[in-house]
């Protein structure tokens, strides 16, 4: 039987450890807003430095935010998990000043494989990216006390 309180506490410790080590997310102002077993929500504000040549948020920054949510969600169980394959679709553009939120959820996880969906929205709820990632669970743990 799953102890939900222990699983949540582990996810929070893992999230804090990843956040501490992730220089690129801090550089871009990405915040970890929520984390749980197989779930993560992160956000960032689109700055001028994130705009492409036509004045829209460069898709690479949106991808970075979605990939971060994927990483937090698939590592939330404490075992080291890395991206194996992912796809992203951009149904709309993000603009200067938009607050983007990426919410990642576990769709499937068994053995060493997991599949996660991430939706990136603006502060008004407009969907700007749909991301699906598959992870591979490796030997090792994010933090010492992981199972």
DSSP file (Angstrom, degrees, kcal/mol; ACC not computed):
  #  RESIDUE AA STRUCTURE BP1 BP2  ACC     N-H-->O    O-->H-N    N-H-->O    O-->H-N    TCO  KAPPA ALPHA  PHI   PSI    X-CA   Y-CA   Z-CA
    1    1 A X              0   0    0      0, 0.0     2,-0.4     0, 0.0     0, 0.0   0.000 360.0 360.0 360.0 137.6    0.0    0.0    0.0
    2    2 A X        -     0   0    0      1,-0.1     2,-1.0     4,-0.0     3,-0.1  -0.612 360.0-143.4 -80.4 130.3    1.3    3.5   -0.9
    3    3 A X     >  -     0   0    0     -2,-0.4     4,-2.5     1,-0.2     5,-0.2  -0.827  15.4-167.5 -91.4 100.6    1.9    5.9    1.9
    4    4 A X  H  > S+     0   0    0     -2,-1.0     4,-2.4     1,-0.2     5,-0.2   0.842  83.3  53.9 -63.3 -36.0    0.8    9.1    0.2
    5    5 A X  H  > S+     0   0    0      2,-0.2     4,-2.4     1,-0.2    -1,-0.2   0.917 111.5  45.3 -65.4 -42.2    2.2   11.4    3.0
    6    6 A X  H  > S+     0   0    0      2,-0.2     4,-2.5     1,-0.2    -2,-0.2   0.910 112.9  50.6 -66.2 -41.9    5.7    9.7    2.6
    7    7 A X  H  X S+     0   0    0     -4,-2.5     4,-2.3     2,-0.2    -2,-0.2   0.895 112.0  47.6 -63.1 -39.7    5.5    9.9   -1.2
    8    8 A X  H  X S+     0   0    0     -4,-2.4     4,-2.3     2,-0.2    -2,-0.2   0.921 111.6  49.7 -66.5 -44.2    4.6   13.6   -1.0
    9    9 A X  H  X S+     0   0    0     -4,-2.4     4,-2.1     1,-0.2    -2,-0.2   0.901 111.4  49.4 -62.4 -40.7    7.4   14.3    1.4
   10   10 A X  H  X S+     0   0    0     -4,-2.5     4,-2.8     2,-0.2     5,-0.2   0.934 109.4  51.6 -63.2 -45.9    9.9   12.5   -0.8
   11   11 A X  H  X S+     0   0    0     -4,-2.3     4,-2.7     1,-0.2    -2,-0.2   0.898 110.0  50.0 -58.0 -41.0    8.7   14.4   -3.9
   12   12 A X  H  X S+     0   0    0     -4,-2.3     4,-2.1     2,-0.2    -1,-0.2   0.900 111.6  47.1 -66.7 -40.9    9.2   17.7   -2.0
   13   13 A X  H  X S+     0   0    0     -4,-2.1     4,-2.1     2,-0.2    -2,-0.2   0.909 113.6  48.6 -66.0 -41.3   12.7   16.8   -0.9
   14   14 A X  H  X S+     0   0    0     -4,-2.8     4,-2.7    62,-0.2     5,-0.2   0.927 110.1  51.9 -63.1 -44.8   13.6   15.7   -4.4
   15   15 A X  H  X S+     0   0    0     -4,-2.7     4,-2.5    -5,-0.2    -2,-0.2   0.906 109.9  48.7 -58.4 -43.2   12.2   18.9   -5.8
   16   16 A X  H  X S+     0   0    0     -4,-2.1     4,-2.1     2,-0.2    -1,-0.2   0.893 111.9  49.4 -64.0 -40.1   14.3   21.0   -3.4
   17   17 A X  H  X S+     0   0    0     -4,-2.1     4,-1.3     2,-0.2    -2,-0.2   0.917 113.1  45.6 -66.7 -43.4   17.4   19.0   -4.3
   18   18 A X  H  X S+     0   0    0     -4,-2.7     4,-1.3     1,-0.2     3,-0.5   0.938 112.1  52.2 -64.6 -45.3   16.9   19.4   -8.1
   19   19 A X  H  < S+     0   0    0     -4,-2.5     3,-0.5    -5,-0.2    -2,-0.2   0.897 106.8  53.6 -56.9 -42.9   16.1   23.1   -7.7
   20   20 A X  H  < S+     0   0    0     -4,-2.1    -1,-0.2     1,-0.2    -2,-0.2   0.842 115.1  40.1 -61.4 -34.6   19.3   23.6   -5.7
   21   21 A X  H  < S+     0   0    0     -4,-1.3     2,-1.4    -3,-0.5    -1,-0.2   0.575  91.5  94.0 -92.2 -11.6   21.4   22.0   -8.5
   22   22 A X     X  +     0   0    0     -4,-1.3     4,-1.6    -3,-0.5     5,-0.2  -0.626  41.2 168.3 -93.5  86.2   19.6   23.5  -11.6
   23   23 A X  H  > S+     0   0    0     -2,-1.4     4,-2.5     1,-0.2    -1,-0.2   0.864  74.1  57.9 -63.0 -37.9   21.5   26.6  -12.5
   24   24 A X  H  > S+     0   0    0      1,-0.2     4,-1.7     2,-0.2    -1,-0.2   0.889 105.9  48.8 -64.8 -39.0   19.8   27.1  -15.8
   25   25 A X  H  >>S+     0   0    0      2,-0.2     5,-2.8     1,-0.2     4,-0.6   0.913 112.0  48.3 -67.2 -41.7   16.3   27.3  -14.3
   26   26 A X  H ><5S+     0   0    0     -4,-1.6     3,-1.0     1,-0.2    -2,-0.2   0.916 109.0  54.7 -62.7 -41.6   17.4   29.8  -11.7
   27   27 A X  H 3<5S+     0   0    0     -4,-2.5    -1,-0.2     1,-0.3    -2,-0.2   0.873 112.2  43.4 -58.5 -39.1   19.1   31.9  -14.5
   28   28 A X  H 3<5S-     0   0    0     -4,-1.7    17,-0.3    -5,-0.2    -1,-0.3   0.468 115.9-113.6 -88.0  -2.3   15.8   32.0  -16.4
   29   29 A X  T <<5 +     0   0    0     -3,-1.0     2,-0.3    -4,-0.6    16,-0.2   0.771  54.4 167.0  77.2  25.5   13.7   32.7  -13.3
   30   30 A X      < -     0   0    0     -5,-2.8     2,-0.4    -6,-0.2    -1,-0.2  -0.577  18.7-157.0 -74.8 132.0   11.8   29.4  -13.3
   31   31 A X  E     -A   43   0A   0     12,-3.0    12,-2.0    -2,-0.3     2,-0.8  -0.895  16.5-133.3-112.4 143.3   10.0   28.7  -10.1
   32   32 A X  E     +A   42   0A   0     -2,-0.4    10,-0.2    10,-0.2     3,-0.1  -0.847  30.2 173.1 -90.3 109.8    8.9   25.4   -8.7
   33   33 A X  E     -     0   0A   0      8,-2.4     2,-0.3    -2,-0.8     9,-0.2   0.793  60.9  -4.7 -92.3 -31.7    5.3   26.1   -7.7
   34   34 A X  E     -A   41   0A   0      7,-1.7     7,-2.8     2,-0.0     2,-0.3  -0.976  57.6-178.1-161.3 148.0    4.1   22.6   -6.8
   35   35 A X  E     +A   40   0A   0     -2,-0.3     2,-0.3     5,-0.2     5,-0.2  -0.991  11.7 151.9-149.4 147.0    5.4   19.0   -6.8
   36   36 A X  E >   -A   39   0A   0      3,-2.2     3,-2.2    -2,-0.3     2,-0.4  -0.913  61.1 -47.3-156.7 179.0    4.0   15.6   -5.9
   37   37 A X  T 3  S-     0   0    0      1,-0.3    69,-0.2    -2,-0.3    36,-0.1  -0.411 129.3  -7.1 -59.5 115.1    4.5   12.0   -6.9
   38   38 A X  T 3  S+     0   0    0     35,-0.6    68,-2.2    -2,-0.4     2,-0.3   0.694 122.9  92.3  72.9  19.6    4.5   12.0  -10.7
   39   39 A X  E <   +AB  36 105A   0     -3,-2.2    -3,-2.2    66,-0.2     2,-0.3  -0.999  41.8 166.3-146.6 143.8    3.5   15.7  -10.8
   40   40 A X  E     -AB  35 104A   0     64,-1.9    64,-3.2    -2,-0.3     2,-0.4  -0.962  14.4-162.9-155.5 145.3    5.1   19.1  -11.1
   41   41 A X  E     +AB  34 103A   0     -7,-2.8    -8,-2.4    -2,-0.3    -7,-1.7  -0.991  19.0 170.0-129.0 124.2    4.1   22.7  -11.8
   42   42 A X  E     -AB  32 102A   0     60,-2.3    60,-3.1    -2,-0.4     2,-0.3  -0.880   8.4-169.1-127.7 158.7    6.7   25.3  -12.8
   43   43 A X  E     +AB  31 101A   0    -12,-2.0   -12,-3.0    -2,-0.3     2,-0.3  -0.983   9.0 175.0-147.8 160.4    6.4   28.8  -14.1
   44   44 A X  E     - B   0 100A   0     56,-2.0    56,-3.1    -2,-0.3     2,-0.4  -0.976  29.1-117.3-157.8 158.0    8.4   31.7  -15.6
   45   45 A X  E     - B   0  99A   0     -2,-0.3     2,-0.5   -17,-0.3    54,-0.2  -0.859  31.1-118.0-102.2 134.8    7.8   35.1  -17.0
   46   46 A X        -     0   0    0     52,-2.8    51,-2.5    -2,-0.4     2,-0.2  -0.586  37.8-169.5 -72.7 121.3    8.8   35.8  -20.7
   47   47 A X    >   -     0   0    0     -2,-0.5     3,-1.8    49,-0.2     4,-0.2  -0.581  38.5 -99.6-105.9 170.7   11.5   38.5  -20.7
   48   48 A X  G >  S+     0   0    0      1,-0.3     3,-1.6    -2,-0.2     7,-0.1   0.853 121.6  61.9 -58.0 -35.3   12.9   40.5  -23.6
   49   49 A X  G 3  S+     0   0    0      1,-0.3    -1,-0.3     8,-0.0    -3,-0.0   0.631  99.2  57.0 -67.6 -12.0   15.9   38.2  -23.7
   50   50 A X  G <  S+     0   0    0     -3,-1.8     8,-3.0     2,-0.0    -1,-0.3   0.400  83.9 107.3 -97.9   0.9   13.5   35.3  -24.5
   51   51 A X  B <   -F   57   0B   0     -3,-1.6     6,-0.2     6,-0.2     2,-0.1  -0.558  59.0-142.3 -84.8 145.1   12.1   36.9  -27.7
   52   52 A X    >   -     0   0    0      4,-3.3     3,-1.8    -2,-0.2    -1,-0.1  -0.188  42.5 -76.3 -90.5-170.9   12.9   35.6  -31.1
   53   53 A X  T 3  S+     0   0    0      1,-0.3    -2,-0.0     2,-0.1    -1,-0.0   0.608 130.6  49.3 -67.2 -14.1   13.4   37.7  -34.3
   54   54 A X  T 3  S-     0   0    0      2,-0.2    -1,-0.3     0, 0.0     3,-0.1   0.220 121.2-101.8-110.1  13.7    9.7   38.2  -34.8
   55   55 A X  S <  S+     0   0    0     -3,-1.8    41,-0.5     1,-0.3     2,-0.3   0.621  83.6 117.1  83.6  13.6    9.0   39.4  -31.3
   56   56 A X  S    S-     0   0    0     39,-0.1    -4,-3.3     1,-0.1    -1,-0.3  -0.729  78.7 -83.8-108.4 161.4    7.5   36.2  -29.9
   57   57 A X  B     -F   51   0B   0     37,-2.8    37,-0.3    -2,-0.3    -6,-0.2  -0.483  53.2-113.1 -62.6 125.9    8.8   33.9  -27.1
   58   58 A X    >>  -     0   0    0     -8,-3.0     3,-1.4    -2,-0.3     4,-1.3  -0.389  18.4-128.2 -61.5 134.6   11.4   31.6  -28.7
   59   59 A X  H 3> S+     0   0    0      1,-0.3     4,-2.9     2,-0.2     5,-0.2   0.761 104.6  68.4 -57.7 -26.9   10.1   28.0  -28.7
   60   60 A X  H 3> S+     0   0    0      1,-0.2     4,-2.1     2,-0.2    -1,-0.3   0.845  99.7  48.3 -63.4 -33.2   13.3   26.9  -27.1
   61   61 A X  H <> S+     0   0    0     -3,-1.4     4,-2.0   -11,-0.2    -1,-0.2   0.883 111.9  48.5 -74.3 -38.3   12.4   28.7  -23.9
   62   62 A X  H  X S+     0   0    0     -4,-1.3     4,-2.3     2,-0.2    -2,-0.2   0.913 112.0  50.4 -64.1 -41.7    8.9   27.2  -23.8
   63   63 A X  H  X S+     0   0    0     -4,-2.9     4,-3.2     1,-0.2     5,-0.2   0.917 107.1  54.6 -60.7 -43.7   10.5   23.8  -24.4
   64   64 A X  H  X S+     0   0    0     -4,-2.1     4,-2.2     1,-0.2    -1,-0.2   0.917 109.2  47.2 -56.9 -46.1   12.9   24.4  -21.5
   65   65 A X  H  X S+     0   0    0     -4,-2.0     4,-2.0     2,-0.2    -1,-0.2   0.926 114.6  46.1 -63.4 -44.9   10.0   25.1  -19.1
   66   66 A X  H  X S+     0   0    0     -4,-2.3     4,-2.3     1,-0.2    -2,-0.2   0.907 112.4  51.0 -63.5 -42.0    8.1   22.1  -20.3
   67   67 A X  H  X S+     0   0    0     -4,-3.2     4,-2.5     1,-0.2    -1,-0.2   0.857 107.8  53.4 -65.3 -35.6   11.2   19.9  -20.1
   68   68 A X  H  X S+     0   0    0     -4,-2.2     4,-2.7    -5,-0.2     5,-0.2   0.930 108.4  48.8 -63.7 -45.3   11.8   21.1  -16.5
   69   69 A X  H  X S+     0   0    0     -4,-2.0     4,-2.5     1,-0.2    -2,-0.2   0.911 112.1  50.2 -61.2 -41.5    8.3   20.1  -15.5
   70   70 A X  H  X S+     0   0    0     -4,-2.3     4,-2.8     2,-0.2     5,-0.2   0.929 110.7  49.4 -58.4 -47.4    8.8   16.7  -17.1
   71   71 A X  H  X S+     0   0    0     -4,-2.5     4,-1.6     1,-0.2    -2,-0.2   0.919 112.4  46.0 -62.7 -45.5   12.1   16.3  -15.2
   72   72 A X  H  X S+     0   0    0     -4,-2.7     4,-0.8     1,-0.2   -34,-0.2   0.926 114.7  48.4 -63.8 -43.5   10.7   17.2  -11.8
   73   73 A X  H >< S+     0   0    0     -4,-2.5   -35,-0.6    -5,-0.2     3,-0.6   0.924 114.0  44.0 -64.5 -44.8    7.7   15.0  -12.4
   74   74 A X  H 3< S+     0   0    0     -4,-2.8     3,-0.3     1,-0.2    -1,-0.2   0.721 117.7  45.1 -78.4 -18.0    9.6   11.9  -13.5
   75   75 A X  H >< S+     0   0    0     -4,-1.6     3,-2.3    -5,-0.2    -1,-0.2   0.491  85.4  96.2 -94.9  -4.6   12.3   12.3  -10.8
   76   76 A X  T << S+     0   0    0     -4,-0.8   -62,-0.2    -3,-0.6    -1,-0.2   0.667  74.0  64.2 -62.7 -17.4    9.7   13.0   -8.0
   77   77 A X  T 3  S-     0   0    0     -3,-0.3    70,-0.3     2,-0.2    -1,-0.3   0.538 116.3-111.8 -83.7  -6.3    9.8    9.3   -7.0
   78   78 A X  S <  S+     0   0    0     -3,-2.3    64,-3.0     1,-0.4    65,-0.4   0.097  82.2 111.7 101.9 -22.7   13.4    9.7   -5.9
   79   79 A X  E    S-C  141   0A   0     62,-0.2    -1,-0.4    -5,-0.2     2,-0.3  -0.613  79.3-101.7 -83.7 145.2   15.1    7.5   -8.6
   80   80 A X  E     +     0   0A   0     60,-1.8    58,-3.2    58,-0.3     2,-0.4  -0.513  47.5 178.3 -66.8 125.1   17.2    9.2  -11.2
   81   81 A X  E     -C  137   0A   0     -2,-0.3     2,-0.3    56,-0.3    56,-0.2  -0.997   7.5-168.3-131.7 135.4   15.2    9.5  -14.4
   82   82 A X  E     -C  136   0A   0     54,-2.3    54,-2.6    -2,-0.4     2,-0.2  -0.892  32.4 -94.3-123.6 153.3   16.4   11.1  -17.7
   83   83 A X  E     +C  135   0A   0     -2,-0.3    52,-0.3    52,-0.2     3,-0.1  -0.427  36.7 173.6 -65.9 135.1   14.5   12.0  -20.8
   84   84 A X  E     -     0   0A   0     50,-3.5     2,-0.3     1,-0.4    51,-0.2   0.695  68.5  -7.2-109.8 -35.5   14.7    9.4  -23.5
   85   85 A X  E     +C  134   0A   0     49,-1.6    49,-3.4     2,-0.0    -1,-0.4  -0.965  64.5 173.3-160.4 143.5   12.3   10.9  -26.1
   86   86 A X  E     -C  133   0A   0     -2,-0.3     2,-0.3    47,-0.2    47,-0.2  -0.995  11.5-163.3-153.2 157.0   10.0   13.9  -26.3
   87   87 A X  E     -C  132   0A   0     45,-2.2    45,-2.2    -2,-0.3     2,-0.3  -0.950   7.8-165.2-133.8 156.1    7.8   15.8  -28.6
   88   88 A X  E     -C  131   0A   0     -2,-0.3     2,-0.4    43,-0.2    43,-0.2  -0.999   5.4-164.9-144.4 143.2    6.3   19.3  -28.4
   89   89 A X  E     -C  130   0A   0     41,-2.2    41,-2.4    -2,-0.3     2,-0.7  -0.982  10.6-151.5-125.4 138.9    3.6   21.1  -30.3
   90   90 A X        +     0   0    0     -2,-0.4    39,-0.2    39,-0.2    38,-0.1  -0.836  18.7 171.9-112.5  92.3    3.1   24.9  -30.2
   91   91 A X  S    S+     0   0    0     -2,-0.7     2,-0.3     1,-0.1    37,-0.1   0.685  72.1   9.1 -74.5 -16.4   -0.6   25.7  -30.8
   92   92 A X  S    S-     0   0    0     36,-0.5     2,-0.3    34,-0.1    -1,-0.1  -0.959  80.3-104.9-153.9 167.8   -0.2   29.4  -29.9
   93   93 A X        -     0   0    0     -2,-0.3     2,-0.3    -3,-0.0   -35,-0.1  -0.685  20.5-137.2 -99.9 151.5    2.6   31.9  -29.2
   94   94 A X        -     0   0    0    -37,-0.3   -37,-2.8    -2,-0.3     2,-0.3  -0.790  24.0-153.5-101.0 152.5    3.7   33.3  -25.9
   95   95 A X    >   -     0   0    0     -2,-0.3     3,-2.4   -39,-0.2   -49,-0.3  -0.761  32.3 -66.0-125.3 166.6    4.5   37.1  -25.7
   96   96 A X  T 3  S+     0   0    0    -41,-0.5   -49,-0.2     1,-0.3    -1,-0.1  -0.254 121.1  16.8 -50.5 129.7    6.7   39.5  -23.7
   97   97 A X  T 3  S+     0   0    0    -51,-2.5    -1,-0.3     1,-0.3   -50,-0.1   0.242  88.0 140.5  89.0 -13.6    5.4   39.6  -20.1
   98   98 A X    <   -     0   0    0     -3,-2.4   -52,-2.8   -53,-0.1     2,-0.8  -0.374  49.6-137.6 -62.2 139.1    3.4   36.4  -20.3
   99   99 A X  E     -B   45   0A   0    -54,-0.2     2,-0.4    -3,-0.1   -54,-0.2  -0.898  24.1-157.0 -97.0 109.9    3.6   34.3  -17.2
  100  100 A X  E     -B   44   0A   0    -56,-3.1   -56,-2.0    -2,-0.8     2,-0.4  -0.716   8.3-165.5 -93.0 137.5    4.0   30.7  -18.5
  101  101 A X  E     -BD  43 121A   0     20,-2.7    20,-2.6    -2,-0.4     2,-0.5  -0.989   2.6-162.6-123.6 127.9    3.0   27.7  -16.3
  102  102 A X  E     -BD  42 120A   0    -60,-3.1   -60,-2.3    -2,-0.4     2,-0.6  -0.947   5.3-170.0-110.9 122.1    4.0   24.2  -17.2
  103  103 A X  E     -BD  41 119A   0     16,-2.5    16,-2.0    -2,-0.5     2,-0.4  -0.952   5.6-167.6-116.3 117.7    2.1   21.4  -15.5
  104  104 A X  E     -BD  40 118A   0    -64,-3.2   -64,-1.9    -2,-0.6     2,-0.4  -0.870   4.9-175.9-110.0 136.7    3.5   17.9  -15.9
  105  105 A X  E     -BD  39 117A   0     12,-2.7    12,-2.3    -2,-0.4     2,-0.4  -0.985  29.1-115.0-133.3 140.7    1.6   14.7  -15.0
  106  106 A X  E     + D   0 116A   0    -68,-2.2    10,-0.2    -2,-0.4     3,-0.1  -0.580  29.7 174.9 -71.7 127.3    2.6   11.0  -15.1
  107  107 A X  E     -     0   0A   0      8,-3.3     2,-0.3     1,-0.4     9,-0.2   0.764  69.4  -1.0 -98.8 -38.1    0.6    9.1  -17.6
  108  108 A X  E     + D   0 115A   0      7,-1.7     7,-3.0     2,-0.0    -1,-0.4  -0.985  58.3 172.1-154.8 139.6    2.4    5.7  -17.2
  109  109 A X  E     + D   0 114A   0     -2,-0.3     2,-0.3     5,-0.3     5,-0.2  -0.883  12.7 150.2-153.6 123.4    5.3    4.4  -15.2
  110  110 A X  E >   - D   0 113A   0      3,-2.4     3,-2.1    -2,-0.3     2,-0.2  -0.948  65.4 -33.7-153.3 130.2    6.4    0.8  -14.9
  111  111 A X  T 3  S-     0   0    0     -2,-0.3     0, 0.0     1,-0.3     0, 0.0  -0.405 126.8 -17.6  61.2-124.6    9.9   -0.6  -14.3
  112  112 A X  T 3  S+     0   0    0     -2,-0.2    25,-2.8    24,-0.1     2,-0.4   0.322 121.8  83.0 -96.8   7.4   12.4    1.7  -15.9
  113  113 A X  E <   +DE 110 136A   0     -3,-2.1    -3,-2.4    23,-0.2     2,-0.3  -0.881  47.3 170.3-119.3 144.8   10.0    3.5  -18.3
  114  114 A X  E     -DE 109 135A   0     21,-1.5    21,-2.6    -2,-0.4     2,-0.4  -0.996  17.5-153.7-148.7 150.4    7.7    6.4  -17.8
  115  115 A X  E     -DE 108 134A   0     -7,-3.0    -8,-3.3    -2,-0.3    -7,-1.7  -0.990  16.9-176.2-126.2 134.6    5.5    8.7  -19.9
  116  116 A X  E     -DE 106 133A   0     17,-2.8    17,-2.7    -2,-0.4     2,-0.4  -0.983  14.9-151.1-134.8 139.9    4.6   12.2  -19.0
  117  117 A X  E     -DE 105 132A   0    -12,-2.3   -12,-2.7    -2,-0.4     2,-0.4  -0.927  13.3-170.3-110.0 136.8    2.4   14.9  -20.5
  118  118 A X  E     -DE 104 131A   0     13,-2.9    13,-3.0    -2,-0.4     2,-0.5  -0.993   5.1-164.8-127.6 130.7    3.1   18.6  -19.9
  119  119 A X  E     -DE 103 130A   0    -16,-2.0   -16,-2.5    -2,-0.4     2,-0.5  -0.965   6.8-157.0-113.7 130.5    0.8   21.5  -20.8
  120  120 A X  E     +DE 102 129A   0      9,-2.7     8,-2.9    -2,-0.5     9,-1.5  -0.931  19.4 174.5-108.3 125.8    2.2   25.0  -20.9
  121  121 A X  E     -DE 101 127A   0    -20,-2.6   -20,-2.7    -2,-0.5     6,-0.2  -0.849  26.5-120.7-126.4 162.1   -0.3   27.8  -20.5
  122  122 A X    >   -     0   0    0      4,-2.0     3,-2.0    -2,-0.3   -22,-0.2  -0.374  45.4 -90.2 -88.9 176.8   -0.3   31.6  -20.2
  123  123 A X  T 3  S+     0   0    0      1,-0.3   -23,-0.1     2,-0.1    -1,-0.1   0.692 129.8  53.2 -62.1 -19.1   -1.7   33.5  -17.2
  124  124 A X  T 3  S-     0   0    0      2,-0.1    -1,-0.3   -25,-0.1   -26,-0.0   0.406 122.7-104.6 -96.2   1.3   -5.0   33.7  -19.1
  125  125 A X    <   +     0   0    0     -3,-2.0     2,-0.2     1,-0.3    -2,-0.1   0.466  68.3 150.0  91.9   1.2   -5.1   29.9  -19.6
  126  126 A X        -     0   0    0      1,-0.1    -4,-2.0    -5,-0.0     2,-0.5  -0.511  48.1-124.9 -68.8 132.9   -4.2   29.9  -23.3
  127  127 A X  E     + E   0 121A   0     -2,-0.2    -6,-0.3    -6,-0.2     3,-0.1  -0.689  36.6 167.6 -81.0 122.2   -2.3   26.7  -24.2
  128  128 A X  E     +     0   0A   0     -8,-2.9   -36,-0.5    -2,-0.5     2,-0.3   0.552  63.7  20.2-110.5 -13.3    1.0   27.6  -25.9
  129  129 A X  E     - E   0 120A   0     -9,-1.5    -9,-2.7   -39,-0.2     2,-0.5  -0.969  50.0-162.8-158.5 142.3    2.7   24.1  -25.8
  130  130 A X  E     -CE  89 119A   0    -41,-2.4   -41,-2.2    -2,-0.3     2,-0.4  -0.991  23.5-177.2-124.0 120.0    1.8   20.4  -25.5
  131  131 A X  E     -CE  88 118A   0    -13,-3.0   -13,-2.9    -2,-0.5     2,-0.4  -0.931  13.7-171.6-123.3 137.0    4.7   18.2  -24.6
  132  132 A X  E     -CE  87 117A   0    -45,-2.2   -45,-2.2    -2,-0.4     2,-0.4  -0.997  13.3-177.5-128.1 129.2    5.0   14.5  -24.2
  133  133 A X  E     -CE  86 116A   0    -17,-2.7   -17,-2.8    -2,-0.4     2,-0.4  -0.961  17.6-154.3-128.5 144.3    8.1   12.9  -22.8
  134  134 A X  E     -CE  85 115A   0    -49,-3.4   -50,-3.5    -2,-0.4   -49,-1.6  -0.947  19.4-161.4-111.1 136.6    9.3    9.4  -22.1
  135  135 A X  E     -CE  83 114A   0    -21,-2.6   -21,-1.5    -2,-0.4     2,-0.5  -0.776  13.3-143.6-115.5 161.4   11.9    8.8  -19.4
  136  136 A X  E     -CE  82 113A   0    -54,-2.6   -54,-2.3    -2,-0.3     2,-0.5  -0.995  20.0-135.8-121.1 125.0   14.3    6.1  -18.6
  137  137 A X  E     -C   81   0A   0    -25,-2.8   -56,-0.3    -2,-0.5     2,-0.2  -0.699  25.1-163.3 -83.8 127.7   14.9    5.3  -14.9
  138  138 A X  E     -     0   0A   0    -58,-3.2   -58,-0.3    -2,-0.5     2,-0.2  -0.516  30.4 -83.5-102.5 171.3   18.6    4.8  -14.1
  139  139 A X  E    S+     0   0A   0     -2,-0.2     2,-0.1   -60,-0.1    -1,-0.1  -0.533  91.2  47.2 -69.9 143.3   20.3    3.3  -11.2
  140  140 A X  E    S-     0   0A   0     -2,-0.2   -60,-1.8    -3,-0.0     2,-0.3  -0.334  74.9 -99.9 111.2 168.0   20.8    5.7   -8.3
  141  141 A X  E     -C   79   0A   0    -62,-0.3   -62,-0.2    -2,-0.1     3,-0.1  -0.907  14.0-131.2-129.4 153.2   18.7    8.2   -6.4
  142  142 A X  S    S+     0   0    0    -64,-3.0     2,-0.3    -2,-0.3   -63,-0.1   0.904  97.7  20.6 -68.1 -43.3   18.3   12.0   -6.4
  143  143 A X  S >  S-     0   0    0    -65,-0.4     3,-1.6     1,-0.1    -1,-0.1  -0.904  85.9-110.9-127.8 157.3   18.8   12.2   -2.7
  144  144 A X  T 3  S+     0   0    0     -2,-0.3    -1,-0.1     1,-0.3    -2,-0.0   0.857 111.7  51.1 -55.6 -44.5   20.4    9.8   -0.2
  145  145 A X  T 3  S+     0   0    0      2,-0.1    -1,-0.3  -135,-0.0  -135,-0.0   0.380  80.2 124.6 -83.1   8.0   17.3    8.8    1.7
  146  146 A X    <         0   0    0     -3,-1.6   -68,-0.1   -68,-0.1    -5,-0.1  -0.289 360.0 360.0 -62.1 151.0   15.3    7.8   -1.5
  147  147 A X              0   0    0    -70,-0.3    -1,-0.1   -68,-0.0   -69,-0.1   0.496 360.0 360.0 -67.9 360.0   14.0    4.3   -1.6
